[in-house]
Amino acid sequence: MINHHIPKELKIVAVLFLISGIFTAIEIIIQLIHGHVNLNFDVLQIWVCFGLLRLSRGWRTLGLVFLWFDFIIAPFMLFHLLQGNRSLEFKMFGLQVHGLPSPVIIFIILFFLFLSIWQYRVLTKPHIRRLFFAKNSFEDSYYNG
């Protein structure tokens, strides 16, 4: 059951988690087809999406953890490029990214970093945060009868 009084920006954040989780699931399936087991916890972002739409505190917390990983990894990637290393290989939405010029990679990293910052800001806005801690939240009514 999804609460229909969810702010639009929270719905957008949820969809972004869903997209990321789906691409990760596709990557896992492709790896399995090729005989490789790829344990990637990013697939949990699919459930983060639905948890956010149900106003689940736990799934919101996991979403924030995923965003913190973005905040930690992005500066290291940028530092690597700015140190004069001309190549950087990484996966984005399950797709291997390599062979792009450094300015393009820097733009991509910064774009997704700013997108993560925006998602974090949405999830921590007081009126959004209150939705997850309200006495009458869906999670409370679901588990308490």
N, C-alpha and C positions, 0 to 999 in steps of 0.2 A: 504494500500500500504506500503510495507516494502522497505526501502532503502537497496540496495544490496552492498553498499560500507561501511558497518558497520564492524569495526574491530572484529576479532574472539573473543577476550576477552570480548567485550561488548555483543556479542551474548551469550557467556557462562553465563555471569551475568544474562541476560534476562531469559535464560532457568532455572537457579536456582530459580529465582523469580516465574516462571511458576510452577515448581515442588512444591514449598512450597504452592503456592496458590491452586493448585489442591488438595493436601493432606488436606488443610484446608476445601475446598469445600466438600470433601468426609466426613470429620468429621462432618460438619454441616448437611449433608444429613442423616448420620447415627443417629445423635442426633434427627433430625426431625422424623425419622422412629420410634424412641423410645419415641416420644411424648415430647421431650425437645426442646425449642427454644434456639439456640446457636448463638448469634450475635458476630461474630468474624471478625474483620476488616482485618485480614491477608488474607482473600479471595481476597482482592483488589490487591494482588501481581500478580494475573493472568493478570490484566489490566496493572500493572507496566511493566510486560514483553513486552506486545505489544506496550506500550508507549515508552519503551526504543528502540524498533526496529523501531519506527516511529520518533525517536529523539525528543520526546516531553519533553520540559523542566519541565512541571508540574509533569509528571509521574516519571521523574528522581528525582525530589525533594521528592516525596512521597517514592520512593525507598530508598533514603538516610535517610528519617525519620524512615523507618522500620529497617534499619541497626543501627541507633542510639539507638533504643529500645533494640536491641541485645547487644550493648555495655554497656547499663545500667543494663540490667537484668543478664547477664552472671557473672559479678563480685559478685553480691548478692548471686547467686546460689553457686558459688565457696566458698564464705565466709561462707555460711550456712554449707557446707560440711566440710570445714577445721576447723570449731568450734567444731568438734567432733560428729556432727549429722550424724548418719550412714545411714539415709534414706532421700531420696529426690524424690518427685513425681513431674513430669512435663510432658508436651506433646511436642513431637518432630514430625513434619510432621503429626500432627493429631493423633499420637499414644501415648497412656499413657505409660510412662516409670516409673517403680518402681521395687523395689526388687533387683536392680543391686548393686554390691559392689561399694563402694565410688570411688576407683581408676578408674573403668570403666566409671562411671558417669562423673568424672573429665575429663577423656580423651574425652568423647563425647562433653562436654561443651566447652573444649578448641579447639577441632576440628572445631566446628561450629562457635566459636568466631573468630578463625583465618580465616575461610572461609568468614565470614562477613567482617573482616578487608580487605581481598583481594578484595571483591566486592566493598567496599568503595573506596579503592585505585584505582580500575579501573574506577569507576564513577567520580573520582576527578582528574584523570590524565589530564594535560592541553590539550593534543590533543583529548581526548575523550570529555572533557568538551566543547571544542570549537565546536564540532559537534552539540551540543544542542543549542548553541548560535550563530550559523552561520546565516547570512542573508538569505541564500538560503535553510534553513532547510525545511524538508517536512512539518512540522507543519505550517510554515509561508506560503509556497506556497499553502497548502490546504485551509487555512482560508482566504487567501487574493486573491483567484481567481485561 
